[in-house]
């Protein structure tokens, strides 16, 4: 009967020598490794989040989140700032979708505020304050619809009007606009905002409206410097005229000489004098009879009554006789008088003209054009500028003069020069390194997550599983006790991993001293080296 020498239980001085302790620690390490692998795998699969909107009011944030939920989009909200974060790959698409839905809207209520905040116990002061706030919100919404304006706030000063005209105070308004990044408001757009606000409030003058941007710059002139404002408008008009002529020349010559090879500058002298002329002229050659009056008078027979008016003068003289009458001859003819008067009125052709000359008439144009010379091949094969011929310069000159309406009598001047432009060396913009591209970061996260999971499997999970599935290694005392065996009672063969003591038939116990144990092991190896070799192979196979 083979007996196995058991180790002394008192020799277990370390807690790690107990099998159940090693199994418990192995299970704990295996669970920790699996949890870490799952966390890293989930982290590698999560997309990078980008800022969608920041500093939103609660009402706007609720509307945006509801829209994202309806679109089934994964989003996050920062607990500290309230910023809404969405996956970086869907950022621009989501912004366009939300903009199509009108989100985010202004948090300030408009006229609907009057309907939502009505009550029986509301005083007149509260009603006026709500109406004023609603009016400001509506004006801010209207201004925010402009292309360059991101948001706007309007502050109205509406004093209580008195029944006496002399004691009335005119209202005023202030507008604060927040512009999109990189955009500005032109003077025409500022004037449009001023007139829109002034037209919305009764008795509000344009000079009482102030427009300020988010950087604290005053955009409106306020109407205090009217001459300066007129000069600014005249300068803007002159600049537009000159820019239009320059662009016209460039568009005309670029197809002939090449893109970017024409530089044109135009200086325009404009007349902003307002002149009104009224002129009345008559044409004597063109006349017509308007009216004609003819007075004609004839007197025949006896002489009319002459003398001093009275009774005696009106009496005819007495009848008298003459020698001719006595002889029977006819009396001489009585003298008569004839009067003719004629009056004619003519209507002459009259022309009345009222002339008002427009502002900004062109008095003179000064045009200067530079054309880049074409590149040719020199003697050594190098690029060399070749000037244009005189015929080509004349052709360019004629084309430009026709395009701008050149008038020599007006005093216009023109100069066209052919010269070689300096070509600065333009550094090529390097391509974005591959490690800075967004898709590389996503791929790197997934690769790192996979490597981490693989390392966890190889370093932690595999040894832990091996420890749990294989038999625990015996301590040195138990391993040495396996070398001390006795023969079986029936004389059968012993297993390959057991040895028979030939010299010590019944050893009571293993020696306590280390040197004695070592000497016993050496003697066993010397007596039966084959079985010792088989036992060592078995141990090595189990460890593998």
VOGU-3710 file (C-alpha; in Angstrom, 3 decimals, decimal comma):
1> xxxxxxxxxx> 0,000/0,000/0,000  1,456/3,327/-1,085  1,319/6,042/1,463  1,837/9,757/0,755  3,705/11,737/3,307  1,521/14,739/4,108  2,969/18,109/4,904  2,580/19,608/8,288  -0,363/22,049/8,385  1,594/24,362/10,605
11> xxxxxxxxxx> 3,976/25,088/7,749  1,365/27,211/5,939  2,620/30,530/7,091  1,305/32,595/4,096  -2,355/33,298/3,342  -1,730/32,999/-0,384  -0,945/29,297/0,046  -4,619/28,525/0,597  -6,375/27,487/-2,647  -9,632/29,244/-1,893
21> xxxxxxxxxx> -7,785/32,552/-1,332  -6,060/32,294/-4,688  -9,346/31,418/-6,403  -11,133/34,357/-4,773  -8,420/36,804/-5,817  -8,427/35,337/-9,313  -12,186/35,821/-9,622  -11,886/39,426/-8,357  -9,095/40,211/-10,831  -11,059/38,582/-13,642
31> xxxxxxxxxx> -14,157/40,656/-12,855  -12,085/43,861/-12,622  -10,390/43,126/-15,930  -13,673/42,407/-17,681  -15,184/45,630/-16,301  -12,183/47,681/-17,440  -12,348/46,091/-20,879  -16,049/46,863/-21,221  -15,513/50,490/-20,124  -12,664/50,987/-22,576
41> xxxxxxxxxx> -14,665/49,372/-25,398  -17,626/51,667/-24,755  -15,324/54,691/-24,567  -13,731/53,832/-27,906  -17,149/53,535/-29,562  -18,446/56,888/-28,308  -18,208/59,717/-30,896  -16,546/63,056/-30,256  -19,035/65,705/-29,142  -18,985/69,304/-30,382
51> xxxxxxxxxx> -20,714/72,444/-29,134  -24,087/73,030/-30,776  -25,418/76,008/-28,776  -24,163/77,792/-25,705  -25,722/80,199/-23,207  -29,280/79,275/-24,095  -32,219/80,314/-22,002  -34,230/77,570/-20,369  -37,070/77,987/-22,841  -34,754/77,798/-25,845
61> xxxxxxxxxx> -32,789/74,873/-24,380  -36,030/72,940/-23,854  -37,142/73,576/-27,439  -33,740/72,518/-28,833  -33,592/69,323/-26,785  -37,143/68,372/-27,768  -36,237/68,841/-31,423  -33,119/66,669/-30,990  -35,155/63,955/-29,330  -37,629/64,062/-32,199
71> xxxxxxxxxx> -34,717/63,621/-34,604  -33,417/60,712/-32,469  -30,024/62,371/-32,032  -27,756/61,567/-29,120  -26,854/64,768/-27,254  -25,378/65,889/-23,963  -25,942/68,925/-21,767  -23,124/70,433/-19,730  -24,186/70,728/-16,104  -22,110/73,849/-15,450
81> xxxxxxxxxx> -22,668/75,976/-18,566  -25,853/74,443/-19,987  -24,201/73,973/-23,391  -25,802/71,457/-25,743  -23,285/68,982/-27,198  -23,937/66,769/-30,238  -21,757/64,334/-32,252  -19,166/66,215/-34,242  -20,042/64,531/-37,521  -23,665/65,769/-37,318
91> xxxxxxxxxx> -22,954/69,301/-36,099  -23,544/71,277/-39,315  -26,485/69,166/-40,428  -28,227/69,610/-37,083  -27,665/73,346/-37,101  -29,313/73,626/-40,522  -32,232/71,474/-39,414  -32,803/73,518/-36,286  -32,458/76,765/-38,234  -35,153/75,546/-40,630
101> xxxxxxxxxx> -37,414/75,077/-37,590  -36,588/78,572/-36,303  -34,546/77,378/-33,332  -33,272/78,738/-31,102  -35,740/81,578/-30,728  -35,436/84,651/-28,599  -36,380/84,022/-25,015  -38,131/87,361/-24,734  -41,858/87,118/-25,380  -43,595/89,386/-27,834
111> xxxxxxxxxx> -47,230/90,342/-28,067  -48,224/86,857/-26,920  -46,944/87,918/-23,505  -50,040/90,090/-23,095  -52,304/87,074/-23,577  -50,378/84,810/-21,227  -50,112/87,370/-18,421  -53,586/88,784/-18,194  -55,489/88,916/-14,925  -58,343/90,728/-13,287
121> xxxxxxxxxx> -56,167/92,264/-10,589  -53,526/93,663/-12,938  -52,923/97,379/-12,495  -52,557/99,918/-15,258  -48,860/100,338/-14,492  -48,213/96,601/-14,945  -50,201/96,574/-18,175  -48,209/99,511/-19,571  -44,937/97,888/-18,526  -45,920/94,625/-20,205
131> xxxxxxxxxx> -46,995/96,402/-23,359  -43,701/98,297/-23,481  -41,704/95,096/-22,968  -43,731/93,292/-25,644  -43,154/96,170/-28,067  -39,405/96,064/-27,410  -39,354/92,308/-27,959  -41,211/92,606/-31,264  -38,820/95,270/-32,530  -35,858/93,125/-31,452
141> xxxxxxxxxx> -37,256/90,174/-33,399  -37,689/92,300/-36,504  -34,124/93,610/-36,327  -32,754/90,097/-35,698  -34,180/88,942/-39,038  -31,505/90,951/-40,855  -28,790/88,835/-42,416  -25,809/90,227/-40,488  -27,560/90,521/-37,111  -27,484/87,561/-34,739
151> xxxxxxxxxx> -29,662/89,091/-32,025  -30,964/92,512/-31,034  -32,379/94,260/-28,002  -34,426/97,449/-28,046  -34,918/99,849/-25,144  -37,724/102,379/-25,448  -38,126/105,544/-23,393  -41,809/106,442/-23,661  -42,537/109,332/-21,281  -46,065/110,080/-20,202
161> xxxxxxxxxx> -47,421/112,785/-22,471  -49,003/115,919/-21,095  -52,149/117,531/-22,425  -50,131/120,699/-23,046  -48,121/120,672/-26,243  -45,278/122,750/-24,845  -44,718/120,359/-21,958  -44,596/117,180/-24,045  -41,361/115,173/-24,017  -40,435/113,350/-27,235
171> xxxxxxxxxx> -39,731/109,595/-26,946  -36,343/108,013/-27,632  -34,991/104,551/-28,345  -31,703/102,633/-28,065  -30,882/99,510/-30,097  -28,150/97,007/-29,190  -27,266/94,569/-31,971  -25,040/91,498/-31,786  -23,463/90,765/-35,148  -22,290/87,457/-36,508
181> xxxxxxxxxx> -18,567/86,873/-36,341  -16,747/88,585/-39,205  -19,711/90,702/-40,352  -20,410/94,425/-40,164  -23,355/96,729/-40,731  -23,100/99,298/-43,478  -24,400/102,820/-43,069  -27,441/102,044/-45,202  -28,382/99,102/-42,994  -27,955/101,209/-39,851
191> xxxxxxxxxx> -30,219/103,882/-41,327  -32,761/101,202/-42,162  -32,803/100,055/-38,522  -33,149/103,645/-37,316  -36,064/104,403/-39,645  -37,795/101,116/-38,833  -37,731/101,836/-35,100  -38,746/105,458/-35,591  -41,664/104,449/-37,805  -42,918/101,955/-35,224
201> xxxxxxxxxx> -43,224/104,441/-32,355  -45,513/107,502/-32,618  -43,769/110,889/-32,463  -40,317/109,272/-32,461  -37,778/111,115/-34,586  -34,894/109,401/-36,334  -32,409/111,614/-34,501  -33,608/110,152/-31,183  -32,699/106,566/-32,117  -29,236/105,281/-31,153
211> xxxxxxxxxx> -27,741/102,064/-32,549  -24,810/100,364/-30,772  -23,149/97,026/-31,543  -21,980/94,404/-29,047  -18,439/95,813/-29,135  -19,623/99,186/-27,846  -19,236/101,047/-31,140  -21,744/103,757/-32,005  -23,180/102,970/-35,434  -25,711/105,800/-35,824
221> xxxxxxxxxx> -24,751/109,463/-36,114  -27,771/110,620/-34,114  -28,563/113,473/-36,504  -26,408/115,990/-34,629  -23,820/116,330/-37,397  -26,004/116,686/-40,447  -23,309/118,297/-42,656  -20,868/115,561/-41,695  -23,481/112,918/-42,449  -24,064/114,464/-45,858
231> xxxxxxxxxx> -20,327/114,450/-46,524  -20,154/110,780/-45,554  -22,986/109,911/-47,924  -21,310/111,869/-50,709  -18,054/110,018/-50,085  -19,840/106,654/-50,175  -21,556/107,590/-53,433  -18,256/108,683/-55,000  -16,608/105,473/-53,849  -19,385/103,367/-55,402
241> xxxxxxxxxx> -19,072/105,244/-58,691  -15,310/104,745/-58,801  -15,600/101,082/-57,807  -18,187/100,465/-60,516  -15,953/101,961/-63,205  -12,930/99,980/-61,955  -14,846/96,700/-61,972  -16,174/97,474/-65,433  -12,649/97,939/-66,788  -11,364/94,809/-65,041
251> xxxxxxxxxx> -14,196/92,625/-66,352  -13,552/93,914/-69,852  -9,774/93,319/-70,002  -9,334/90,158/-67,929  -10,626/87,828/-70,670  -7,987/89,318/-72,993  -4,905/89,508/-70,758  -5,661/86,909/-68,078  -7,241/86,656/-64,683  -5,671/88,937/-62,092
261> xxxxxxxxxx> -3,466/90,746/-64,639  -5,363/94,047/-64,711  -5,318/96,853/-62,148  -7,611/99,833/-62,713  -8,117/102,951/-60,621  -10,718/105,601/-61,367  -11,010/109,010/-59,740  -14,327/110,782/-60,269  -14,948/114,475/-59,665  -18,636/114,848/-58,824
271> xxxxxxxxxx> -20,802/117,923/-58,430  -23,176/117,777/-55,479  -24,492/121,323/-55,942  -28,273/121,538/-56,090  -29,309/123,929/-58,871  -32,841/124,911/-59,903  -33,478/127,169/-62,954  -36,747/128,651/-64,250  -36,658/130,194/-67,754  -39,375/131,876/-69,888
281> xxxxxxxxxx> -38,678/132,479/-73,603  -40,700/133,951/-76,532  -40,460/133,104/-80,211  -41,424/136,142/-82,372  -41,481/134,105/-85,550  -44,309/131,976/-84,231  -47,343/134,177/-83,523  -51,098/133,946/-83,902  -53,924/136,559/-83,896  -55,604/136,379/-80,556
291> xxxxxxxxxx> -58,208/139,184/-81,053  -58,992/141,882/-83,671  -61,163/145,025/-83,388  -62,062/147,341/-86,350  -63,772/150,744/-85,850  -64,973/152,535/-89,010  -66,946/155,864/-89,147  -68,274/157,830/-92,213  -70,055/161,288/-92,305  -71,934/162,512/-95,473
301> xxxxxxxxxx> -74,450/165,352/-96,128  -74,793/168,716/-94,320  -72,189/169,908/-92,023  -72,801/168,867/-88,558  -73,756/171,347/-85,939  -70,898/173,512/-84,981  -70,371/176,123/-82,385  -71,093/176,482/-78,787  -73,714/174,022/-77,621  -76,962/175,764/-76,788
311> xxxxxxxxxx> -80,433/176,586/-78,017  -79,255/179,105/-80,585  -76,643/176,903/-82,106  -79,044/174,047/-82,589  -81,494/176,098/-84,617  -81,070/175,880/-88,361  -80,367/179,131/-90,210  -82,962/180,780/-92,304  -83,530/179,921/-95,932  -81,354/181,886/-98,306
321> xxxxxxxxxx> -81,009/182,118/-102,033  -78,081/182,446/-104,274  -77,563/183,382/-107,827  -76,921/179,790/-108,855  -80,060/178,597/-107,286  -82,010/181,314/-108,955  -80,588/180,312/-112,302  -81,790/176,688/-111,788  -78,345/174,966/-111,269  -77,701/172,050/-108,819
331> xxxxxxxxxx> -76,172/172,937/-105,457  -72,592/171,886/-104,714  -71,929/168,539/-102,891  -71,819/168,625/-99,144  -68,393/167,665/-97,643  -68,269/164,308/-95,705  -65,749/162,797/-93,214  -64,611/159,102/-92,967  -62,761/157,529/-89,979  -61,378/153,924/-89,762
341> xxxxxxxxxx> -59,710/152,336/-86,680  -58,308/148,774/-86,397  -56,879/147,013/-83,274  -55,260/143,525/-83,399  -53,865/141,468/-80,493  -51,303/138,705/-81,265  -50,463/135,630/-79,090  -46,742/134,931/-79,121  -45,233/131,422/-78,569  -44,012/131,370/-74,947
351> xxxxxxxxxx> -41,948/128,581/-73,320  -41,434/128,241/-69,550  -38,852/125,651/-68,416  -38,000/124,612/-64,843  -34,674/122,796/-64,593  -33,382/120,988/-61,490  -29,986/119,428/-61,916  -29,443/116,115/-60,114  -26,863/115,688/-57,389  -23,657/113,823/-58,048
361> xxxxxxxxxx> -23,200/114,639/-61,715  -19,832/113,618/-63,102  -17,628/116,565/-63,886  -14,439/114,738/-64,795  -12,986/111,220/-64,807  -9,347/110,295/-64,325  -8,581/106,684/-65,292  -5,310/104,786/-64,833  -4,943/101,169/-65,994  -1,957/98,813/-65,641
371> xxxxxxxxxx> -1,812/95,612/-67,678  0,571/92,799/-66,818  2,921/91,827/-69,611  2,664/88,233/-70,852  5,402/85,735/-70,136  7,513/84,365/-72,937  10,541/82,113/-73,258  13,984/83,696/-73,201  17,238/82,550/-74,808  18,113/80,287/-71,902
381> xxxxxxxxxx> 14,620/78,823/-71,710  13,685/80,997/-68,754  10,393/82,851/-68,448  10,664/86,425/-69,660  8,066/89,204/-69,846  7,217/90,432/-73,337  5,570/93,861/-73,638  2,407/94,386/-75,659  2,649/96,003/-79,061  1,399/99,509/-79,759
391> xxxxxxxxxx> -1,548/98,135/-81,744  -2,684/96,030/-78,776  -2,271/98,967/-76,390  -4,362/101,142/-78,716  -7,022/98,439/-78,924  -7,163/98,149/-75,127  -7,368/101,922/-74,822  -10,271/102,165/-77,256  -12,187/99,420/-75,488  -11,777/100,999/-72,065
401> xxxxxxxxxx> -12,761/104,472/-73,273  -15,925/103,115/-74,830  -16,841/101,200/-71,680  -16,562/104,202/-69,332  -18,049/106,832/-71,680  -14,839/108,816/-72,060  -15,518/112,487/-72,906  -12,534/114,590/-73,786  -14,531/117,819/-73,832  -15,553/117,192/-70,256
411> xxxxxxxxxx> -11,884/117,074/-69,286  -11,520/113,313/-68,802  -7,996/111,869/-68,742  -6,914/108,313/-69,474  -3,638/106,438/-69,106  -2,894/102,774/-69,887  0,477/101,254/-69,046  1,875/97,836/-69,844  4,299/96,612/-67,205  5,450/93,387/-65,591
421> xxxxxxxxxx> 3,870/92,651/-62,217  5,991/91,527/-59,308  5,073/87,964/-58,499  5,677/87,251/-54,809  6,515/83,757/-53,829  3,463/82,161/-52,368  4,102/79,486/-49,839  2,085/76,392/-50,390  -0,271/75,635/-47,588  0,780/72,317/-46,128
431> xxxxxxxxxx> -1,799/69,655/-45,979  -3,264/68,823/-42,639  -1,187/66,087/-41,003  -2,900/62,778/-40,848  -2,716/62,682/-37,054  -4,699/65,946/-36,840  -7,618/64,775/-38,953  -10,835/63,957/-37,055  -11,263/60,459/-38,435  -7,775/59,538/-37,207
441> xxxxxxxxxx> -8,750/60,397/-33,632  -11,846/58,209/-33,838  -9,853/55,359/-35,327  -7,130/55,830/-32,704  -9,668/55,570/-29,912  -10,963/52,291/-31,297  -7,446/50,897/-31,796  -6,384/51,863/-28,283  -9,523/50,330/-26,886  -8,863/47,075/-28,762
451> xxxxxxxxxx> -5,229/46,946/-27,615  -6,237/47,552/-24,037  -8,821/44,779/-24,158  -6,242/42,423/-25,736  -3,667/43,221/-23,063  -6,230/42,637/-20,339  -7,057/39,243/-21,842  -3,408/38,216/-22,115  -2,072/39,624/-18,867  -4,977/39,283/-16,444
461> xxxxxxxxxx> -7,781/37,124/-17,789  -5,685/34,256/-19,152  -3,540/33,735/-16,024  -6,626/34,054/-13,834  -8,523/31,429/-15,820  -5,482/29,121/-15,731  -5,192/29,521/-11,993  -8,849/28,682/-11,508  -8,862/25,650/-13,842  -5,547/23,997/-12,858
471> xxxxxxxxxx> -4,647/22,311/-9,580  -2,727/24,486/-7,152  0,998/23,906/-6,797  1,915/22,173/-3,572  4,308/23,764/-1,118  7,911/22,474/-0,925  7,116/20,198/2,063  4,223/18,532/0,212  6,256/18,219/-2,973  9,059/16,512/-1,071
481> xxxxxxxxxx> 6,600/14,219/0,676  5,479/12,898/-2,688  8,988/11,596/-3,194  8,683/9,418/-0,056  6,422/6,464/-0,923  6,251/2,837/0,017  5,490/-0,127/-2,086  1,950/-1,346/-2,378  0,870/-4,340/-0,262  0,053/-6,606/-3,165
491> xxxxxxxxxx> 3,393/-5,846/-4,901  1,756/-4,035/-7,825  3,539/-1,422/-9,833  3,474/2,126/-8,550  2,294/5,089/-10,629  4,744/7,071/-12,678  4,621/10,058/-10,328  5,456/8,019/-7,166  8,795/6,687/-5,900  9,585/3,739/-3,689
501> xxxxxxxxxx> 12,006/3,944/-0,826  14,277/0,923/-1,066  16,473/1,795/1,831  13,826/3,185/4,158  10,888/0,806/4,190  8,720/2,712/6,623  9,962/6,247/7,136  8,042/7,709/10,042  8,157/11,366/8,943  10,140/13,739/6,757
511> xxxxxxxxxx> 13,044/15,369/8,482  12,473/18,846/9,794  15,804/20,374/8,798  16,256/21,738/5,315  19,632/20,066/4,849  18,177/16,709/5,832  15,337/17,158/3,325  17,828/18,054/0,624  19,963/15,018/1,424  16,908/12,751/1,301
521> xxxxxxxxxx> 15,869/14,139/-2,073  19,369/13,634/-3,467  19,413/10,046/-2,308  16,031/9,398/-3,960  17,243/10,906/-7,224  20,393/8,784/-7,034  18,460/5,559/-6,401  15,707/5,970/-9,019  16,443/8,830/-11,478  13,845/7,653/-14,031
531> xxxxxxxxxx> 10,880/8,140/-11,769  12,190/11,510/-10,599  12,465/12,632/-14,225  8,879/11,517/-14,899  7,652/13,427/-11,847  9,416/16,620/-12,958  7,910/16,262/-16,450  4,471/15,949/-14,904  4,990/19,156/-12,919  6,233/21,034/-15,984
541> xxxx> 3,250/19,829/-18,050  0,816/21,013/-15,417  2,440/24,459/-15,256  2,298/24,796/-19,022
//
